Amino acid sequence: MSSYNRSTPRSIILLIDLTIVFFSVMLSYLLRFNFSIPNAELKILPYSLLLFLGIRLITFISTKSFSGIIRYTETQDVSRIFIILLVGSALLGLSDFFYYHYEGLIIIPRAILIIEFIVSFTGLIAFRLLVKTTYWELKSPSEISENVIVFGAGEAALFTLQALKRKTNNKTKVIAFIDDNKKKVGKKIDNIQIFSTEQLSNLLSENNIDRLIISAQNVSIDKKNELAEIALKNGSRIQYIPPVQQWINGELSASQIRDINILELLERDEIKLNRENIAHEINGKTVWVTGGAGSIGSEIVRQLTKFRPKKIIIVDSAETPLYHIELELGKYNFKNTEFVIGDIRNKARMEKAFNEFTPNIIYHAAAYKHVPLMENNPSEAVLANVHGTKTLADLANKYKVEKFIMISTDKAVNPTNVMGASKRLAEIYVQSLNAISETAFITTRFGNVLGSNGSVIPLFTKQIQEGGPITITHPDITRYFMTIPEACQLVLEAGNRGKGGEIFVFNMGKSVKILDLAKKMIQLSGLEVGKDIQIIFTGLRPGEKLYEELLATEENTINTQHPKIMIARVRDYEYDSINQRIEKLIKFFDSQDNKKIVKLMKEIIPEFKSKNSIYESLDN
């Protein structure tokens, strides 16, 4: 270890501090008396000096002002020294007051007290800053291995700078700060220049910048994307510091600075929920979440915990994921939960659960969602997505559940695959049941959810970690995306607004080209497309569309008071007729004749036209 990495012994620092005080007292007298100290003052100077040194020594030892590592002096250390000296000066003033009261003699003139305080404060801080500056000057040149630019020139930027300096074996140099506030541009933080965002691209290209760190809190999604585009274009990684609440013991460490991921660049502005209405509906109620251990279901559970339900019943057939959500809720000490391992297709099991935990509200998220797998296993798609939904809906009707909110998909619109068709059948059934039931049956329909099980994000992440290649079915394929929290918040909002029979459609924003998504994920990982990671095209999978729709061609929408939620206007189905046809479809399961099953699905849903599938022949 080099000599400048060792900490100076505390006794030496205390001795230096006292030496600074000694010279501060002497300088104070010289300044007070214009460098000609009267004989009367010279006689009592030794006593004054002893009093200064004695009280300063007591305050230094009692507060351990010398115990910090000098080379890491920060703003809080300056404040601490100021207070310590102020307390000491107050004690000196009191001592002098009592001495004058009893002996009639002033040992320390008031002017000396003030001058000594200023000079000692300046000297102690200057000493610490000198040590700090010398240390980093000696340490930095030979060890700098990466250059960094920090976006944001506020308090968080200073904490970021301090965290980078505290990093063990520090090899990082902050080249510049960037800020949109024009009043800050041109100024300096710790002798580092502040520039405008317009100058960022030039700074990145001219200084070989390794990382752009976003230190500013509450940066808009558009701004994050703008900064990411500039950084990635110049071959720099883009990172951010977490919210202050996540800092360890209120202090930011360099290890907490994280790479921005694709989810954070694709998310949108925070959704404004009618929390009062949702809380009024959920508070004190027993709420079921089927598929509650899945990516969507588990997030609905997390959202529900904020609204004080009487009890949340989490139903899932997957044991391990259910155990994981149980551990998570236990960690946050949320105890009003029951975990039911059960298959929604098993009526006896579901009825037992309904008897024991009769629900007021059901969020139905359980389903098979994987398009190619369901294309190859249509009987299972029907059994889970149609029969499972019908079983739950019938029980909800029997037990007079207040609301049944079904989570559907944009693949149910003009379905081209078995999975989408099975979800459309489920939509049709719950809508038709709504017309004869006291239960309000509500459907929510949205596109792909970022980060959910089976989505492209986890797949691409895994492929990048394995060194590639990334596999994409077609160079022109696009999808609508929504983050899991956003989708689940809209489900709660739509469920609250729904009166029964509606299909709520969410504003999914702009469709995203999957190829562009893959390229950006590679760049965010600090890799190069075609050099570090290859992209290959595998061809459209069975039932897969190039482009997805949110509404069927014969449908239109009705706006709601929420800008991101619309109601789809769809044709109605008569319950008795649709019930008979769906019962017939479910009975086909035992035959395990996939073509017969899909043929009947197409008869019920005329708009179901298969694509890139063996079932295309059934459409001719």
C-alpha positions as CSV (number, residue, x, y, z in Angstrom):
1,M,0.0,0.0,0.0
2,S,1.4,3.4,-1.0
3,S,2.2,5.8,1.8
4,Y,-0.6,8.3,0.9
5,N,-3.2,5.6,1.4
6,R,-2.4,5.3,5.1
7,S,-4.5,7.4,7.5
8,T,-2.6,10.0,9.7
9,P,-2.7,9.0,13.4
10,R,-5.4,10.9,15.4
11,S,-2.9,12.2,18.0
12,I,-1.0,13.9,15.2
13,I,-4.1,15.5,13.8
14,L,-5.1,16.8,17.3
15,L,-1.6,18.2,17.7
16,I,-1.8,20.0,14.3
17,D,-5.3,21.4,15.2
18,L,-3.9,22.8,18.5
19,T,-0.9,24.2,16.7
20,I,-3.3,26.0,14.3
21,V,-5.2,27.4,17.3
22,F,-1.9,28.6,18.9
23,F,-0.9,30.5,15.8
24,S,-4.5,31.7,15.3
25,V,-4.4,33.3,18.8
26,M,-1.1,34.9,18.2
27,L,-2.3,36.3,14.8
28,S,-5.5,37.5,16.4
29,Y,-3.5,39.6,18.9
30,L,-1.3,41.0,16.2
31,L,-4.3,41.9,14.0
32,R,-6.2,43.4,16.9
33,F,-3.3,45.7,18.0
34,N,-1.9,46.5,14.5
35,F,1.1,44.3,15.1
36,S,2.1,46.3,18.2
37,I,0.8,44.5,21.3
38,P,0.7,46.8,24.4
39,N,2.8,45.7,27.5
40,A,-0.4,45.2,29.5
41,E,-1.7,42.7,27.0
42,L,1.7,41.0,26.7
43,K,1.7,40.3,30.4
44,I,-1.7,38.4,30.3
45,L,-1.1,36.8,26.9
46,P,0.3,33.6,28.4
47,Y,-2.8,33.1,30.5
48,S,-5.0,33.9,27.5
49,L,-3.1,31.5,25.4
50,L,-3.4,28.7,28.0
51,L,-7.2,29.4,28.3
52,F,-7.6,29.2,24.5
53,L,-5.6,26.0,24.2
54,G,-7.2,24.4,27.2
55,I,-10.8,25.0,26.2
56,R,-10.1,24.1,22.5
57,L,-8.4,20.9,23.6
58,I,-11.4,20.0,25.8
59,T,-13.9,20.6,23.0
60,F,-11.8,18.8,20.4
61,I,-11.4,15.7,22.6
62,S,-15.1,15.6,23.7
63,T,-16.4,15.9,20.2
64,K,-13.5,13.8,18.6
65,S,-13.2,16.5,15.8
66,F,-9.8,14.9,14.9
67,S,-11.1,11.3,14.4
68,G,-12.3,11.7,10.8
69,I,-10.2,10.6,7.8
70,I,-8.9,13.9,6.6
71,R,-8.6,13.0,2.9
72,Y,-12.4,12.4,2.9
73,T,-13.4,15.8,4.3
74,E,-16.9,16.7,3.2
75,T,-19.5,19.5,3.7
76,Q,-20.8,18.0,6.9
77,D,-17.2,18.1,8.4
78,V,-17.0,21.8,7.8
79,S,-20.4,22.4,9.6
80,R,-19.2,20.2,12.5
81,I,-15.9,22.2,13.0
82,F,-17.9,25.4,12.8
83,I,-20.2,24.3,15.6
84,I,-17.3,22.9,17.7
85,L,-15.4,26.2,17.5
86,L,-18.6,28.2,18.2
87,V,-19.2,26.2,21.4
88,G,-15.6,26.7,22.4
89,S,-15.8,30.4,21.8
90,A,-18.9,30.6,23.9
91,L,-17.1,28.8,26.8
92,L,-14.1,31.2,26.4
93,G,-16.5,34.1,26.6
94,L,-18.2,32.7,29.8
95,S,-14.8,32.0,31.4
96,D,-13.7,35.5,30.7
97,F,-17.0,36.9,32.1
98,F,-16.6,35.0,35.4
99,Y,-12.9,36.0,35.7
100,Y,-13.8,39.7,35.3
101,H,-16.7,39.3,37.7
102,Y,-14.5,37.9,40.5
103,E,-11.1,39.5,39.7
104,G,-12.1,42.6,37.8
105,L,-9.7,41.7,34.9
106,I,-10.5,41.0,31.3
107,I,-8.1,38.2,30.0
108,I,-9.6,37.9,26.5
109,P,-10.8,41.0,24.7
110,R,-14.0,40.4,22.7
111,A,-12.4,41.4,19.5
112,I,-9.8,38.7,20.0
113,L,-12.5,36.1,20.5
114,I,-14.1,36.9,17.2
115,I,-10.8,37.2,15.2
116,E,-9.5,33.9,16.7
117,F,-12.8,32.1,15.8
118,I,-12.5,33.2,12.2
119,V,-8.8,32.5,11.9
120,S,-9.0,29.1,13.6
121,F,-12.0,28.0,11.5
122,T,-10.2,29.1,8.3
123,G,-7.0,27.4,9.4
124,L,-8.6,24.1,10.4
125,I,-10.6,23.8,7.2
126,A,-7.7,24.9,5.0
127,F,-5.5,22.2,6.6
128,R,-8.1,19.5,5.9
129,L,-8.7,20.7,2.3
130,L,-5.0,20.8,1.7
131,V,-4.6,17.2,2.9
132,K,-7.6,16.1,0.8
133,T,-6.4,17.9,-2.4
134,T,-2.8,16.7,-2.0
135,Y,-4.0,13.1,-1.5
136,W,-6.2,13.0,-4.6
137,E,-3.6,14.8,-6.6
138,L,-1.0,12.2,-5.7
139,K,-3.4,9.3,-6.1
140,S,-5.4,10.2,-9.2
141,P,-2.9,10.6,-12.1
142,S,-1.4,7.1,-12.0
143,E,-4.7,5.3,-11.3
144,I,-7.3,7.0,-13.5
145,S,-8.8,4.4,-15.8
146,E,-12.2,5.8,-16.6
147,N,-13.7,9.2,-17.2
148,V,-17.2,10.1,-16.1
149,I,-19.7,12.9,-16.7
150,V,-22.5,13.6,-14.2
151,F,-25.9,14.9,-15.3
152,G,-27.4,17.2,-12.7
153,A,-25.5,19.8,-10.8
154,G,-27.6,19.8,-7.6
155,E,-27.0,18.3,-4.1
156,A,-27.3,14.8,-5.5
157,A,-24.4,15.5,-7.9
158,L,-22.1,16.4,-5.0
159,F,-23.1,13.1,-3.2
160,T,-22.3,11.3,-6.5
161,L,-18.9,12.9,-6.7
162,Q,-18.2,12.0,-3.1
163,A,-19.3,8.4,-3.6
164,L,-16.9,8.1,-6.6
165,K,-14.0,9.5,-4.6
166,R,-14.7,7.2,-1.6
167,K,-14.6,4.2,-3.9
168,T,-11.9,1.7,-2.9
169,N,-8.9,1.9,-5.3
170,N,-10.6,4.8,-6.9
171,K,-9.9,5.0,-10.7
172,T,-12.6,7.4,-11.7
173,K,-12.3,11.0,-12.7
174,V,-15.4,13.3,-13.1
175,I,-14.7,15.4,-16.2
176,A,-17.8,17.6,-16.1
177,F,-21.3,18.2,-14.7
178,I,-24.2,18.8,-17.0
179,D,-27.4,20.7,-16.1
180,D,-30.4,22.2,-17.9
181,N,-30.5,25.1,-15.5
182,K,-28.8,27.9,-17.4
183,K,-28.0,29.8,-14.1
184,K,-25.7,27.0,-13.1
185,V,-23.9,26.6,-16.5
186,G,-20.3,28.0,-16.3
187,K,-20.1,27.6,-12.5
188,K,-18.0,24.9,-10.8
189,I,-18.5,22.1,-8.2
190,D,-15.3,21.1,-6.5
191,N,-13.4,22.8,-9.3
192,I,-15.3,20.8,-12.0
193,Q,-17.0,22.8,-14.7
194,I,-20.8,22.8,-15.2
195,F,-21.9,22.6,-18.9
196,S,-25.3,22.7,-20.6
197,T,-27.0,19.6,-22.1
198,E,-26.4,21.0,-25.6
199,Q,-22.6,20.6,-25.0
200,L,-23.0,17.0,-23.8
201,S,-22.4,15.3,-27.1
202,N,-19.2,17.2,-27.8
203,L,-17.9,16.5,-24.3
204,L,-18.6,12.7,-24.7
205,S,-16.9,12.5,-28.1
206,E,-13.9,14.7,-27.2
207,N,-13.0,13.3,-23.8
208,N,-13.4,9.5,-24.3
209,I,-16.1,9.3,-21.6
210,D,-16.8,5.8,-20.2
211,R,-19.9,6.6,-18.2
212,L,-22.7,9.2,-18.1
213,I,-24.3,9.1,-14.6
214,I,-27.7,10.7,-14.0
215,S,-27.5,12.1,-10.5
216,A,-30.6,14.3,-10.7
217,Q,-33.7,12.9,-9.1
218,N,-37.2,12.9,-10.8
219,V,-35.8,13.0,-14.4
220,S,-38.5,12.6,-16.9
221,I,-38.7,9.6,-19.1
222,D,-38.2,11.7,-22.2
223,K,-35.1,13.2,-20.7
224,K,-33.7,9.8,-19.8
225,N,-34.2,8.6,-23.3
226,E,-32.6,11.8,-24.7
227,L,-29.5,11.3,-22.5
228,A,-29.4,7.6,-23.3
229,E,-29.4,8.2,-27.0
230,I,-26.6,10.7,-26.8
231,A,-24.5,8.4,-24.5
232,L,-25.0,5.3,-26.6
233,K,-24.3,7.2,-29.8
234,N,-20.9,8.1,-28.3
235,G,-20.2,4.7,-26.9
236,S,-20.7,5.6,-23.3
237,R,-22.5,3.6,-20.6
238,I,-25.5,5.4,-19.0
239,Q,-26.2,5.0,-15.3
240,Y,-28.2,6.6,-12.5
241,I,-28.2,6.9,-8.8
242,P,-31.1,5.3,-6.9
243,P,-33.7,7.4,-4.9
244,V,-32.4,8.8,-1.6
245,Q,-34.6,6.4,0.3
246,Q,-32.6,3.5,-1.0
247,W,-29.2,4.9,0.1
248,I,-27.4,2.8,2.7
249,N,-27.8,4.6,6.1
250,G,-28.6,7.8,4.2
251,E,-25.2,7.7,2.4
252,L,-24.7,7.0,-1.3
253,S,-22.0,4.5,-2.2
254,A,-20.4,3.9,-5.6
255,S,-21.7,0.4,-5.7
256,Q,-25.3,1.6,-5.7
257,I,-24.8,3.5,-9.0
258,R,-26.6,1.3,-11.5
259,D,-26.8,0.8,-15.3
260,I,-30.1,2.0,-16.8
261,N,-32.0,-0.9,-18.2
262,I,-34.4,-1.0,-21.1
263,L,-37.5,-1.1,-18.8
264,E,-36.6,2.3,-17.4
265,L,-36.3,3.8,-20.9
266,L,-39.6,2.3,-22.0
267,E,-41.7,3.2,-19.0
268,R,-44.0,6.2,-19.1
269,D,-45.0,9.0,-16.9
270,E,-46.6,8.0,-13.6
271,I,-50.3,7.1,-13.8
272,K,-52.7,9.2,-11.8
273,L,-55.1,6.8,-10.1
274,N,-58.3,7.7,-8.4
275,R,-56.9,6.3,-5.1
276,E,-59.8,7.5,-3.0
277,N,-62.3,5.6,-5.1
278,I,-60.1,2.5,-5.4
279,A,-59.5,2.5,-1.6
280,H,-63.2,2.9,-0.9
281,E,-64.0,-0.1,-3.1
282,I,-61.2,-2.4,-1.8
283,N,-60.9,-1.3,1.8
284,G,-62.2,-4.1,4.1
285,K,-63.0,-6.4,1.3
286,T,-61.8,-10.0,0.6
287,V,-60.0,-9.8,-2.8
288,W,-58.9,-12.8,-4.9
289,V,-56.1,-12.8,-7.3
290,T,-55.8,-15.8,-9.5
291,G,-52.4,-16.4,-11.1
292,G,-51.3,-14.4,-8.1
293,A,-47.7,-15.8,-8.2
294,G,-47.2,-14.7,-11.8
295,S,-45.6,-11.5,-13.1
296,I,-49.0,-9.7,-13.5
297,G,-50.8,-11.3,-10.6
298,S,-48.1,-10.7,-8.1
299,E,-47.9,-7.0,-9.1
300,I,-51.6,-6.7,-8.7
301,V,-51.2,-8.2,-5.2
302,R,-48.5,-5.6,-4.4
303,Q,-50.7,-2.8,-5.6
304,L,-53.7,-4.1,-3.6
305,T,-51.7,-4.1,-0.3
306,K,-51.7,-0.2,-0.5
307,F,-55.5,-0.1,-0.2
308,R,-56.1,-2.0,3.0
309,P,-58.2,-5.0,1.9
310,K,-59.6,-7.2,4.6
311,K,-57.8,-10.2,3.1
312,I,-56.0,-11.0,-0.2
313,I,-56.4,-14.6,-1.4
314,I,-53.6,-15.5,-3.7
315,V,-54.5,-18.5,-5.9
316,D,-51.9,-20.3,-8.1
317,S,-51.0,-23.8,-9.2
318,A,-47.3,-23.0,-9.2
319,E,-45.8,-24.0,-5.8
320,T,-42.4,-22.3,-6.0
321,P,-43.5,-18.9,-7.3
322,L,-46.3,-18.9,-4.7
323,Y,-43.7,-19.5,-2.0
324,H,-41.6,-16.6,-3.3
325,I,-44.5,-14.1,-3.1
326,E,-45.3,-15.4,0.4
327,L,-41.7,-14.6,1.5
328,E,-41.9,-11.2,-0.2
329,L,-45.1,-10.2,1.6
330,G,-43.7,-11.5,4.9
331,K,-40.7,-9.4,4.5
332,Y,-42.9,-6.3,4.4
333,N,-45.0,-7.6,7.3
334,F,-48.2,-7.7,5.2
335,K,-50.1,-10.5,7.0
336,N,-53.7,-10.3,5.6
337,T,-53.1,-12.9,3.0
338,E,-54.0,-16.5,2.3
339,F,-52.1,-18.6,-0.2
340,V,-54.2,-21.2,-2.0
341,I,-52.5,-23.8,-4.2
342,G,-55.2,-24.8,-6.7
343,D,-56.0,-25.1,-10.3
344,I,-58.8,-22.9,-11.6
345,R,-59.9,-25.7,-13.9
346,N,-60.7,-27.9,-10.8
347,K,-64.2,-26.8,-9.8
348,A,-64.3,-28.8,-6.6
349,R,-61.0,-27.2,-5.4
350,M,-62.2,-23.7,-6.4
351,E,-65.6,-24.2,-4.7
352,K,-63.9,-25.3,-1.5
353,A,-61.8,-22.1,-1.6
354,F,-64.9,-19.9,-2.4
355,N,-66.7,-21.4,0.7
356,E,-63.7,-20.8,2.9
357,F,-62.7,-17.4,1.6
358,T,-65.8,-16.0,-0.1
359,P,-64.5,-13.1,-2.3
360,N,-66.0,-9.7,-2.8
361,I,-63.8,-8.9,-5.8
362,I,-61.8,-11.2,-8.1
363,Y,-58.9,-10.2,-10.3
364,H,-58.5,-13.1,-12.8
365,A,-54.9,-13.2,-14.1
366,A,-54.4,-16.9,-14.4
367,A,-54.0,-18.0,-18.0
368,Y,-51.7,-19.7,-20.5
369,K,-50.2,-16.9,-22.5
370,H,-47.4,-18.4,-24.7
371,V,-48.5,-18.2,-28.3
372,P,-46.4,-21.0,-30.0
373,L,-46.9,-23.4,-27.0
374,M,-50.7,-22.9,-27.1
375,E,-50.7,-23.3,-30.9
376,N,-49.2,-26.8,-30.4
377,N,-51.5,-27.5,-27.5
378,P,-54.9,-26.1,-28.2
379,S,-56.8,-28.4,-25.9
380,E,-54.8,-27.1,-22.9
381,A,-55.4,-23.5,-24.1
382,V,-59.2,-24.2,-24.1
383,L,-59.0,-26.0,-20.7
384,A,-57.1,-23.3,-18.9
385,N,-58.2,-20.1,-20.6
386,V,-61.8,-21.0,-21.5
387,H,-62.8,-23.7,-19.0
388,G,-60.8,-22.2,-16.1
389,T,-62.3,-18.7,-16.7
390,K,-65.8,-20.2,-17.0
391,T,-65.4,-22.2,-13.8
392,L,-64.4,-19.1,-11.9
393,A,-67.0,-16.9,-13.5
394,D,-69.8,-19.4,-12.7
395,L,-68.7,-19.6,-9.1
396,A,-68.5,-15.8,-8.9
397,N,-72.1,-15.6,-10.2
398,K,-73.2,-18.3,-7.7
399,Y,-71.6,-16.7,-4.7
400,K,-72.7,-13.2,-5.8
401,V,-69.2,-11.7,-6.0
402,E,-69.4,-7.9,-6.5
403,K,-66.9,-7.6,-9.3
404,F,-65.0,-10.1,-11.5
405,I,-62.1,-8.4,-13.4
406,M,-60.7,-10.5,-16.2
407,I,-57.2,-9.7,-17.6
408,S,-57.2,-10.3,-21.3
409,T,-54.8,-9.5,-24.2
410,D,-54.6,-7.6,-27.5
411,K,-54.1,-11.0,-29.1
412,A,-57.8,-11.5,-28.6
413,V,-58.4,-8.9,-31.2
414,N,-58.9,-10.5,-34.7
415,P,-57.0,-13.5,-33.3
416,T,-54.5,-15.3,-35.5
417,N,-53.5,-17.9,-33.0
418,V,-55.1,-20.4,-30.5
419,M,-54.0,-18.4,-27.5
420,G,-55.6,-15.2,-28.6
421,A,-58.8,-17.0,-29.7
422,S,-59.0,-18.8,-26.3
423,K,-58.8,-15.4,-24.5
424,R,-61.4,-14.0,-26.9
425,L,-63.8,-16.9,-26.0
426,A,-63.2,-16.1,-22.3
427,E,-64.1,-12.4,-22.9
428,I,-67.2,-13.4,-24.8
429,Y,-68.4,-15.8,-22.0
430,V,-67.9,-13.3,-19.1
431,Q,-69.6,-10.5,-21.1
432,S,-72.6,-12.7,-21.9
433,L,-72.8,-13.9,-18.2
434,N,-72.8,-10.2,-17.1
435,A,-76.2,-9.7,-18.7
436,I,-77.9,-12.2,-16.4
437,S,-75.8,-11.9,-13.3
438,E,-75.7,-9.7,-10.2
439,T,-71.9,-9.8,-10.5
440,A,-70.3,-7.1,-12.6
441,F,-68.0,-8.9,-15.1
442,I,-65.3,-6.5,-16.4
443,T,-62.6,-7.2,-19.0
444,T,-59.3,-5.4,-19.3
445,R,-57.3,-5.8,-22.5
446,F,-53.7,-4.7,-23.1
447,G,-50.6,-5.7,-25.0
448,N,-47.2,-7.1,-24.1
449,V,-46.0,-6.4,-20.6
450,L,-42.3,-5.6,-20.2
451,G,-40.4,-8.0,-18.0
452,S,-43.3,-10.4,-17.6
453,N,-42.7,-14.2,-17.8
454,G,-42.3,-15.1,-21.5
455,S,-41.7,-11.6,-22.7
456,V,-38.8,-10.7,-25.0
457,I,-36.9,-8.6,-22.3
458,P,-35.9,-11.6,-20.1
459,L,-35.2,-13.6,-23.2
460,F,-32.9,-11.0,-24.7
461,T,-31.2,-10.3,-21.3
462,K,-30.4,-14.0,-21.0
463,Q,-29.1,-14.2,-24.6
464,I,-26.9,-11.2,-24.0
465,Q,-25.5,-12.7,-20.8
466,E,-24.7,-15.9,-22.6
467,G,-22.8,-13.9,-25.4
468,G,-25.6,-14.1,-28.0
469,P,-26.9,-14.5,-30.5
470,I,-30.2,-12.6,-29.9
471,T,-33.0,-14.3,-31.8
472,I,-35.8,-12.3,-33.5
473,T,-38.5,-13.8,-35.6
474,H,-38.7,-11.1,-38.2
475,P,-36.8,-7.8,-38.8
476,D,-40.1,-5.8,-39.1
477,I,-42.0,-7.2,-36.2
478,T,-43.4,-4.6,-33.8
479,R,-45.2,-4.9,-30.5
480,Y,-47.0,-2.6,-28.0
481,F,-45.4,-2.6,-24.6
482,M,-46.4,-1.5,-21.1
483,T,-44.5,-2.0,-17.8
484,I,-45.9,-4.4,-15.3
485,P,-46.7,-1.7,-12.6
486,E,-48.4,0.5,-15.3
487,A,-50.5,-2.3,-16.6
488,C,-51.6,-3.4,-13.1
489,Q,-52.4,0.2,-12.0
490,L,-54.6,0.5,-15.0
491,V,-56.3,-2.8,-14.2
492,L,-57.2,-1.4,-10.7
493,E,-58.4,1.9,-12.2
494,A,-60.5,0.2,-14.9
495,G,-61.9,-2.4,-12.4
496,N,-63.0,0.5,-10.2
497,R,-64.6,2.4,-13.0
498,G,-66.3,-0.7,-14.5
499,K,-70.1,-1.2,-14.0
500,G,-70.2,-4.6,-15.8
501,G,-70.0,-5.8,-19.3
502,E,-67.2,-3.4,-20.5
503,I,-64.0,-4.4,-22.2
504,F,-61.5,-1.7,-21.2
505,V,-58.7,-1.0,-23.6
506,F,-55.5,0.7,-22.4
507,N,-53.5,3.3,-24.3
508,M,-50.4,1.4,-25.1
509,G,-48.5,4.3,-26.6
510,K,-46.4,3.8,-29.7
511,S,-45.6,0.3,-31.0
512,V,-41.9,-0.7,-30.6
513,K,-39.8,-2.3,-33.3
514,I,-38.3,-5.4,-31.7
515,L,-35.1,-5.1,-33.7
516,D,-34.5,-1.6,-32.3
517,L,-35.3,-2.9,-28.8
518,A,-32.7,-5.6,-29.1
519,K,-30.0,-3.2,-30.5
520,K,-30.6,-0.8,-27.6
521,M,-30.4,-3.6,-25.0
522,I,-27.0,-4.7,-26.5
523,Q,-25.7,-1.1,-26.3
524,L,-27.0,-0.6,-22.7
525,S,-25.0,-3.7,-21.8
526,G,-21.8,-1.9,-23.1
527,L,-21.5,-4.2,-26.1
528,E,-21.6,-3.7,-29.8
529,V,-24.1,-5.1,-32.2
530,G,-22.5,-7.4,-34.8
531,K,-19.2,-7.4,-33.0
532,D,-19.9,-8.6,-29.4
533,I,-23.5,-9.8,-30.0
534,Q,-25.0,-11.1,-33.2
535,I,-28.7,-10.8,-34.1
536,I,-30.3,-13.5,-36.2
537,F,-33.8,-13.9,-37.6
538,T,-35.6,-17.2,-37.1
539,G,-38.9,-16.6,-39.0
540,L,-42.4,-16.0,-37.6
541,R,-43.6,-18.6,-35.2
542,P,-46.9,-20.5,-35.5
543,G,-49.7,-18.0,-35.0
544,E,-47.5,-15.0,-34.7
545,K,-48.4,-11.6,-36.2
546,L,-46.1,-9.0,-37.5
547,Y,-48.2,-6.2,-36.1
548,E,-50.7,-6.4,-33.3
549,E,-54.0,-4.5,-32.8
550,L,-55.8,-3.3,-29.8
551,L,-59.3,-3.2,-31.4
552,A,-60.9,-5.4,-34.0
553,T,-61.7,-3.7,-37.3
554,E,-65.4,-3.7,-36.6
555,E,-65.0,-2.2,-33.1
556,N,-64.5,1.4,-32.0
557,T,-64.0,2.9,-28.6
558,I,-65.7,5.1,-26.1
559,N,-63.5,7.5,-24.1
560,T,-63.5,7.5,-20.4
561,Q,-62.5,10.3,-17.9
562,H,-59.1,8.6,-17.7
563,P,-56.8,9.5,-20.7
564,K,-55.2,6.1,-20.8
565,I,-58.4,4.0,-20.6
566,M,-61.1,3.5,-23.3
567,I,-64.0,1.2,-23.6
568,A,-64.2,-1.1,-26.6
569,R,-67.6,-1.2,-28.3
570,V,-68.1,-4.9,-29.2
571,R,-71.0,-7.0,-30.4
572,D,-73.1,-8.7,-27.7
573,Y,-73.6,-12.5,-27.4
574,E,-76.7,-14.2,-25.9
575,Y,-75.7,-16.2,-22.8
576,D,-77.7,-19.4,-23.4
577,S,-76.3,-19.8,-26.9
578,I,-72.7,-19.0,-26.1
579,N,-72.8,-21.2,-23.0
580,Q,-74.0,-24.2,-25.0
581,R,-71.3,-23.7,-27.6
582,I,-68.5,-23.3,-25.1
583,E,-69.7,-26.3,-23.1
584,K,-69.5,-28.3,-26.3
585,L,-66.0,-27.0,-27.0
586,I,-64.8,-27.9,-23.5
587,K,-66.1,-31.5,-23.9
588,F,-63.9,-31.8,-27.0
589,F,-60.9,-31.8,-24.7
590,D,-61.3,-35.5,-24.0
591,S,-61.0,-36.2,-27.7
592,Q,-57.6,-34.5,-27.9
593,D,-58.4,-33.8,-31.5
594,N,-56.7,-30.5,-32.1
595,K,-58.2,-29.8,-35.5
596,K,-61.7,-30.4,-34.2
597,I,-61.1,-28.1,-31.2
598,V,-59.7,-25.3,-33.4
599,K,-62.4,-25.7,-36.0
600,L,-65.1,-25.2,-33.3
601,M,-63.2,-22.2,-32.0
602,K,-63.3,-20.7,-35.5
603,E,-67.0,-21.4,-35.7
604,I,-67.7,-19.4,-32.5
605,I,-65.2,-16.6,-33.5
606,P,-65.6,-16.0,-37.3
607,E,-62.8,-13.4,-37.2
608,F,-60.3,-16.0,-36.0
609,K,-58.0,-16.5,-39.0
610,S,-54.8,-18.5,-38.4
611,K,-51.4,-17.2,-39.6
612,N,-48.2,-19.2,-40.1
613,S,-50.0,-22.2,-38.6
614,I,-51.2,-25.7,-39.6
615,Y,-54.7,-24.5,-38.9
616,E,-54.7,-22.1,-41.8
617,S,-56.3,-25.0,-43.9
618,L,-59.4,-24.7,-41.7
619,D,-60.0,-21.1,-42.9
620,N,-60.3,-22.1,-46.6
